[in-house]
Amino acid sequence: MASKRDSLGARLNRGEVAYDFIGNRKLWYGLSILITITAIVALAVRGLNMGIEFQGGAVFTTPKSEVSVSQAQEYAEEASGHTAVVQKLGSGALRIQVGGLDTSQSDQVRTELAKDLNIAEDKIAAELVGPSWGEQIANKAWTGLAVFMILVVIYLAIAFEWRMAVAALIALIHDLTITVGIYSLVGFEVTVGTVIGLLTILGYSLYDTVVVFDSLKEGTKDITKQTRYTYSDLANKSINGTLIRSINTTVVALLPVAGLLFIGGGVLGAGMLNDISLSLFVGLAAGAYSSIFIATPLVADLKEREPAIKALKKRVLAKRASAAAKGESLDESDEHHDSFEDEDHAAVVGQRGRRGRASENRG
């Protein structure tokens, strides 16, 4: 019996406590498919709220103002005739984004804002952003994403095997789809900071997956030389053995990101910092989920299609059925099997010894 002082992680690692993640994989697959479909439908129906960097326009930054965000947004939309996005910065200044403005329109809106906000016009900084710049950023991001995916698949196929590479790739696509879908569902603005955050979460998403894969690779060495565990059993044991580590690393990573998101963004009003932290927060949570509930179960499904692993599963299940029919536990069955092997070995040795002595007597 485990000591009360034993940690849950140690008990999970020893197999004393376990949850059947692999056995319930159809539930996780169904849940993930439902979330992914919801994200895709949201993207198709609502689209993404692209920031000014991607659609072009003007950004106005005012000095400290007592005007509320909602009032400043109303002033900006009346002056420009376009939808405006207003953020309150930590210093009390306002950052006003208005899409679809050219140089002459930007000057006119700046003049109107100065009157409405009761601020000198030369105190309001105006910056024009062309849509071509955002398009270049997006193209480079797509290129970087494609290169990253290819390198990941190649590395995992070499370090582990192609089935693990495929499972990790599916988990990555799952994480990105969910993160982008959440942006679409809630209408968060997609900025350059969002793109940076999305590219950053790829590495975080892989971290937990690789940890579980490494444990699984170590635990399945010479798997066909035994008849006690199936591949799914050992995959489930690997998840449970690394579960506490995965939870700890995810929580430690989420805490500072949550600080950036809720304190840095919500309280201090940090613009791009808010965009980066939001995508990081969603992506980290999705990555932790996919490493446990998607990637490893997929590896088990793919692996158990191999003839050798499929045959092993049949032998293990037959052995368990035989033990159950005899009313024995699997441990007792193993003990009896080992004792029979020892007796057979002793009998063979005895026969050889008798033959040897008979041969000597005849000589």
N, C-alpha and C positions, 0 to 999 in steps of 0.2 A: 504494500500500500504506500502510495506516495506521501511524503512528508508534507505537512501543511505549509511549510516554508518554501516548498517547491513552487517556482513560478509557473504561470500558465504556459509561457513559451517553452520551458523545459519539458513540461508534460506533453505538449503538442509535438515536440521534437522526438520524444520517446515513443509516441503513438498511444499514450495512455488516454488522451482526449483527442477526438477528431470529429470533423464534420465532413459529410460525404459531398464535397463539391462536385466531383466528377459524376457521381450517381444522379445528381440533380441537374446535370448540364442542359437538359432539354428546357428546363424552366429558365435558366440563364439565357439560353439562345433565344427563346421566345421573347423574354423581356428586352433583350438587346435589339432584336429585330423590330419590335414595336417602337422602341425609342428612336431607332435609326429611320424607320419609315416616317415617324412624326417629324423628325428633323428634315428629311427630304421634302415632305409635303409642305412644310413651313417655308423652305427655301424656294419651292416652285410657286407657291401662292403669294407669300409676303415679300420674298426676296430679301436682300440685305440693305440695311440703312448705311449706304456708303458715305464716308466722311468727305470733307471738302478736298482732301488730298487727291481723291479719285474722281471727283466730279467738277473740280475747279470752283473758284469763288474768291471771297475775301475774308480775312480774319482781322477783327478790330480788337485791340487791347486797350482798355481804359485804365486810368489811375484808380485809386481807392474810391469807391462810390457807395453811397447808402441806398441806392436803388436796388430793389429786389431782382432776382433772376427772372421771375415771371414778367415783371414790368419792363425790364430791359429787352426781353424777347418780344414783347408786344411792340415796343418802340422800333426795334430792328425790322420786324416784319412789315410794319406800316411804312417805314422809310424805303424798303427795298422791294416789297411785293413778293418776296420769296420766304421760304421757311428758314428760320434762324435757330441756331443752337447756342445757348448761353451757359457759360460755366463761371462760378464764383471761385476765384483763386484764393490761395491762403492769405495773401496780403490784403484781401478785400477788393482787389481789382476784378474787372469783368473781362472775359474772353468771349467775343461774339463772332460766330461763324455764319456767313451767309453764302449759300451756293449760287452759281450761275451769274456772277457779276463780272463785268469788264472794268477797265481802268476808270472811264468816265462815270459809270454807275457807282463804283466804289467811292469816288470823291464826293458824289452827291449824298450817298448814304452816310458817309462820315460827317458831313456838314449837318445833316438832320439829327444824327445821334448826339452830336455836340450840343445842339439846342435842347433836345429832349432830356438829356442827362445832366444839363447845366454844367458842362465841362468845356474848357477851351479846346477848340478844334485841333490845335497843334499838340495837345496832350494825348490825343488818341492816336495810337500807332496802327497803321493799316498795312496789311501785307496781302498781295495778290498771289494766288496759287493756281497754276495752270493744270488742267486735267492730264496733260501728257506726262507730267512728272509722276503722278499717281499710277498711271498706266505702266510706266517704266518700273516702278517699285513692284507692282503686281506681277509683271512678267519675270522679274528677277526672283521674286518669291516662288513662283511656280517652278522655275528652273532649279532653284535650290532645293525645293521639295522633291522634285523628280530625282535629282542626283543623290539626295539623302536616302530615299527609298531604295534605290538601286544598290548603294553601298551597304545599307543595312542587310538587305537580302543576301548579298554576296558574303558579308562577314559572318552572319549567323549560319549560313549554309556550310561555311568552312569550319567555324568554331564548334557548331553543334551538328545539325543536319538540315536538309532542305525542308522537311516537314515543320520544323521549328521556325525556320525562316518564313514560310508561308503563313503560319499561325501568327507570328509577330507582325507581319505586314497587314494582315486582316485586322488585328487589334489596333494598329496605328490608324488605319483608315476609319475604323469604328470611333476612335477617340476624336479625330479631326471632324468627322461628320456630326457627332453629338455637340461638340463645342461650337461649330459654325451654326448648327441648327438652333442652339439656345440663343445665339445672337439674333437670329432671324425671328424667333418666337417672341422675345421680349423687346425687340426693336433697338438693341444696343447699336451704337454707331461703330462702323468698321473704319478704323484709322490705320496709319502706318504702325502705331503701337500695337494694334491688334495683330497685324501680320507678324511683327517681331515676336509677340507672345505665342502665336500659333506655331511658329518655327521652333521656338524654345521648348515647348512642351513635348516635342517629339523625343528628345533625349530623355526627359523625365519619364515619359510613358514607357520607354524601353527598359528603364532601370529595373523595376520590379519584375518584369517579364524575364529578363536575363538571369536574375537571381534565382527564380523558380526553375528555369530551364537548366541552369548549372547544377542545382540540387537533383533534378530529375535525371540528368545525364550521369551523374555520379551514382545514383541509386539504382539505375537500370543496367549497370555493367554485368555481363554474364547472366542476364535475366532468364535466358532459356535453359540454364543449368539447374533451375529449381522449379518446384511445382506448388509453391505456397502462395505466390502473389501474381496477379495479372498486371499488365502494364498500367491499366487504369488505377489499380490499387496503389502502385508505387507513385503514380502521378498525383493521386490524392494525398499520399503521405508527404510528398514534396511540398505541396501547397500548404498543408497544415504545419509542416516543419519550418516554413519561412513566413508563416502568416503574421506572427507578432513583429518580425523584422519589417515586413512590408507596411504594416499599420504604423509602426513607430516612424519609419522614414517618411511616410506620406504625411503624417500629422506634423512632423518637424518641418517639412517643406511647406505645408499649407499655412502654418501659423504666421511666418513672416509675410507670405503673399496676402493672407487675409488682413494683416496689418497695413500693407500697402493699399489694398482695395478699400477697406472700410474706414481707416484712419487717414491715410494719405490722400485717397480720392474723395471720400465722403466728407471729411472734416476740413482738410486743407485745400481741397479742390484741385489737386494735381491732375492736369489733363491727360497727357500721354502716359504718365505713370499709372493712372486709373485704367486706361485701355489695356496696357500690358498685363497688369495684375489680374484683371478680370478674365482674360483668356487663359492665363496661367492657372488661376484658381479652378476654373471649370475643367481645363485639360488635365491637371494633376489628379483631380478626383476621378475623372473618366479613365485615366491611365491606371490608377490603382485598381479600379473595378475590372478593367479588361484583362489585366495580367492574371487575375485569380479566376474570373468567371468566363473568360473567352479564350485567351491564348492557350493555356494549359489543357483545358478540355478538348480544344481543337486538335492539339498534338496527340492526345490519347486516341481520339477518333481516327485520325490519319494513320497512326502507328499500328492500331489493331486491325488494319486492313492488310498488313503484311502477312504472308503465309505462316512464317515462323511464330510471330506473335499471336496470330489467330489460333494456331495449333496449341500454343502454350495456354491460352485462355480456356480452350476445351479441356485440356488436361487438368488445369486447376479446378475448373467447375465440376468435372467428373470426380475428382478427389474429394471435393467438399460434399458432393452429393453422397458419395460412398460413406464418408465419415458421419454424415447426418443420418443415413439409413441405419448405421450401426450404433447410433446414439452416442458417438464419440465427438469430442471437440477436435479441431484441426491439430492442436498440439498433441493430443493423445494419439491421433492417427499417425502423425509424424514420428512419435516415439515408437509405436508399433512397427512402422515401416523401417525405422533404423534398426530395431532389434532383430527383425526378420533378416535384414541385410547382414547384420553381424553373425547370426546363426548360420546363414548360408555360407558366409565367408569362412567360418570356423569349420563347417562341414567339408568344404572344399580343401582347406588346409589339412584336415585330418585324413581325408582320403589320399592326398598326395603323400602324407607322412607314412601311411600304411603301405602304399605302393613302394615307397623308397626302402622300407625295412624288408619287405618281401623280396625285393630285388637283391638286397645285400645278402639275405639268407641263401638265396639260390646261388649267389657267387661263392 
